[in-house]
Amino acid sequence: MNALSLPPDFEARVKRDELMSKHTSWHVGGPADLFFSPLDVTDVSGFLQGLQPGTPVMWIGLGSNLLVRDGGIRGAVIETHGIFDELERRNDNEVWCGSGVACAKLAKQCIKWGLGPAEFFAGIPGTLGGALAMNAGAFGGETWRHVVSVATIDRHGVRHERPASDYSVGYRHVAGPKDEWFLGALLRFELRPGVSNDDIRQLLAKRKATQPIQEWSCGSVFTNPPGNHAARLIEGCGLKGFRIGGARVSEMHANFIVNDGTATADDIEKLIRHVQQTVEQKQGVRLNTEVRIVGEVVHG
């Protein structure tokens, strides 16, 4: 068996050479060697156990905050959105949420339950799994402020329950046990019976007025430097509207790079590097990427 051979019961269900452009919010990205949509935790456990040792594994939710290079991804990609979708109230102020649940859905359900502050999750354009992986935040809120414990699965298909204290968490950064992926989390909120959907609507209206959510983007490209805003620094360099190929810095919000429909991943990555270099030269600040860049470069 070669490195990408699969047990017969999985072979028919796994897509080979699946274009990642179909699964990312930037709509770019080359083929993944293997692309798998599991039915449940038992299914994903069997898939992981069936992979040849050393096969790289990547998990994907809604494909926001992700740039897949044009050469694609070697190894296996596991899709979570629509699969790990449990969302239930465990007691007065705790909620169990699966990693495949869209953050916007979590926000709306917490409003119905009179729990908060959870409205900020509506501003995160991804799933809880991605939010856990990077401590995603919006409108002043952050994911890990609410995490009590998590369920994970390792590359041998073994499930683990871990307290939040097993993880080192910072601004858009989470470090924990190696080769484990989030299946879901127990989240704690406060009782807020007065909160309504109007609160989410106001936040989303603000987002719509200030961010290019109608265009193809990944969300924020760069993290905010201490005491400053990436968008302000980029705009200060006159980079709004700057373009490389089909990728350009948004005129609406300078920390967004949009795909006009013709961009390659290489266009986007070159634009990211150009913005970093320009801001460093003109403002003396090195911007760090919030977006995760993965995959192989196409060598012409």
C-alpha positions, 0 to 999 in steps of 0.5 A: 500500500502506498502512503495514500492507500485507504481501507476499502470501506473508505475508498469509495467515500473519499474524494481524491484531488478535490479542489480546495477552491470549492471549500474556502471563502477566498475561492482559491486553492489547489487539490487536496490528495484526500478529502473526507466528510465523516458521518460522525465521531466514530466514522472519523476515528475509523478514517484516522486509524485507516490512514498510513502512518505519517499522512498529514491531516488537516481539518476544515470548517467553513474555509474562512481564515484560510489560504490554500496555495495553488499546488494544493494539500498533500495528505488528508483534509477532513471537513467538519461543517454540518457534521459535528453540529451538536448544540445543546444547553447543559445547565443554566449557563453552560452550552455544549457546541460541536466544532462544525457549528457555525459561530453565527448559529451559536450566537443566535441560539445563545440569544434564544437561551438568554445567555451571553455575552455571545453576540460577538460570535455572530461576527466570526465567519467560521465554525467553532472548531476554527474559533477554538484553534485560533482564539477567534474574536470579534466586537471585543469578545474572544472564544477562549474566555468562555471555554470550560473544556474541550473534546478532541480526537488524535491522529490514532482516532482516540477521543480525549476530554481536556480542561481549558487549562491544558491549553496556552491561549493568547491573542489569536493564538492557541497552543495545546497537545500536538496532533489533536483536533477539536470535536467540540467544547463546553462553553460557559456564559452568563444569564442575560435574559434581556438580550435579543436578536436586535443586539446581533442585528446591530452588530451585523449591520455595523459589520456590513457597513464596515467590511466587504462581506459581499465579496470573496475574502477570508476575514481579517488578514492580519492581527492587530499589533499591540496598541494599534490597528492593522487596517489603520497602518495599511490605509496609512500607506495608501494601500487601499485598492492596491492590486496584484492580479485578481487580488486587491486590498479592500477599499472598504476595510484595509485589513481585508484582501478580496478576490475579484473572481480571477485571483489565484492563491499566489496573487493573494499571497504576493499581495499579503507579502507586499502589504507586510513589506510596505507597512514595515518600511513606511510605518516600522511595524511588522504585521503578522498574518491572522490568516493561515497559509497552507499547501504547496506552491506551484513551481512554473 
